[in-house]
Amino acid sequence: MYEAVLDQIQTVDDLLLLQEELDKLSKSLYKTSQTKFEDVLTNEVRGSTASAMRKELEKFSGNKNEYLEGLAEEIKNFKKIEMRLAFEPSEAAIRRFSNWVKNEAGRNSVLEIRYDRSILAGVILVFKGEYRDYSVRRKLKDYYRI
Amino acid sequence: MMNFEQYLEQTQEIGTVTQVHNAIVYAQGLPEAKPHEMVVFETGEIGEVLSFSKKNVEILLFSKKDIRVGTKVTRTDEQLSIPVGDAVLGKTINPLGLTVETDEDGQSERRAIDAVPLPMLRRRNVREQLETGVTMVDLVIPLGIGQRELVIGDRKTGKTEFVQQTVMSQAQKGFVCVYAAIAKRQVDILEMKSFFERQGVSEGIVTVATAADDPSGLIFLTPYTAMTIAEYFRDQGRNVLVILDDMSIHAKYHREISLLAKRFPGRSSYPGDIFYLHAKLMERAGNFEKGSITCLPIAETVFGDLSGYIQTNLMAMTDGHIFFDKDLSNLGRRPPINPFLSVTRVGRQTQSELMRDMSRELSIFLVHHEKMRQFMHFGGEVSENIKRTLAMGDQVISFFDQPPERVVPMNINGLLTAGLWSGYWAGAKTKQMKEEMLILIKSYRENEAYRAQVDQLIGSSQNFSELVEQVKHRKDEFITRMVPVQVKQAAQGGQA
């Protein structure tokens, strides 16, 4: 139902931004002007998200409020995966990581990317309280311990 | 103990602090956290898992430092444990087992704080008497080795002085003494320590101390740490004396923690498991096939109210109580122990026939004396008999009066009681009687031959009447010759 919008969410920042946009749209439903919702969708929501929402609203059987509430509930179920990298990834890299994560952990997964130079290279992953250290720093520590 | 990174590497589980409520911290993550498991924060602080829900792990903090939201935490896969060993003797440690001076442990063995009490088959009857060195208790309210006896009374009635005397007496006999100072003032902890150092017994004493400004979680652990250390020495076959000073404060801190953790409040806002919490601690004491743990928990009352919630709880789970009466304290009695409201459930079976007989005589006399005193309130003429009883009662009460730094061995107490009963000090002034008694106590301590003589007399007497007769006929041998001439002359001069 909401795949078009949810598939655009890659990182925690995207998630927070979408939550803000949903909040504005929900409030606009209770404004007296009839075109208020459309105005907010056009001017205050990201283009790609707005067009995905319009397409879904055309197919949605209920009213706009129900649609927005349903979408907000879906967002609450998103699982966060923390990824600590030694570099700041590009957009393309983030897209690649996000696709991989969604394939492995489910479509309702979102990346939280942190930048930590001290790990040197590799990645540290934290998901649902599980911690996995695949960094070069850890490998060097193990190597020198032996 | 390892650090945060090491535990993280080991358990590969991490959590993030989401809420902080004073001593209680909620963290998300740690999927395999277990109850009572130790956790370590990235800032180095330690906590214990209290409970968990689908979303959060509830952690009790043991640190003064504030934990910020967002701090990482990891499991240790270990139950909360403390280092134990002979090196703790003579030291003051905190409930995590670290010495206050050096912040190190240096011990070889670690023991879980929350231990299961030994089963019945490993226990033995309470058979030997515990000499507290306090005359009133040793003669009238006897305690046994392995007994749990509650020391209860209003504030500033001498409870701590009493336990100090007991600790001194037992430390001199080679007992290991563990003193748990629960949320005490720093100055009181230091005073206690210096008192034991002055008496030369600090080497056999372990002090587990928390100050009133320490974190609630740490204060909560204090009696458990003390009991764990006691169990270590018990398992080595030694006799241990544990003082828990005081359990009513401990209950208050447990209440604080439970209310912060949003547990449903029960009577007086205490949590429903307060009885269980204290009972499982008391059950760890007792007399065992190897070693013993004698426990003296202290509880404070308000205006002598023995019917308080925590007080009655503690009375139910111990083998008796010694009540320190505020009214007797105001009258100047030291120690102000009320023998009529004090109970010892397993102490009498530890006494010899002679001591039991003596104890019975004293108790009957004290009841009789109390009735006479109350009768006096009506005024009117009193017979010679009553006058004698009242005079004797005043002497007995004076005999029981004892300053906090003095401990009196039981055998010499037996001799002095017999001397009193035989009428040796009949008609004598209280001051003279006290002086002579002090001299006899001193002689018992310092004169080996005299000590052997007194021990032999006590050991050979079958009952109290026989002892009194012996002392009456041999008063020169046991009393008169030990009292210096000057004291007798001064007494006679005073009487003239």
Contacts between the chains, C-beta under 8 A, distances in Angstrom:
chain1	res1	chain2	res2	distance
A	126	B	14	5.5
A	126	B	29	7.8
A	128	B	29	7.4
A	128	B	31	6.1
A	129	B	13	5.4
A	129	B	14	6.2
A	129	B	15	5.9
A	129	B	28	7.4
A	129	B	29	3.4
A	129	B	30	5.2
A	129	B	31	4.3
A	130	B	12	6.3
A	130	B	13	6.1
A	130	B	14	7.8
A	130	B	31	6.7
A	131	B	8	5.9
A	131	B	11	7.9
A	131	B	12	4.9
A	131	B	13	5.8
A	131	B	14	4.1
A	131	B	74	7.5
A	132	B	12	6.3
A	133	B	8	7.9
A	133	B	9	7.0
A	133	B	12	7.8
A	138	B	9	7.7
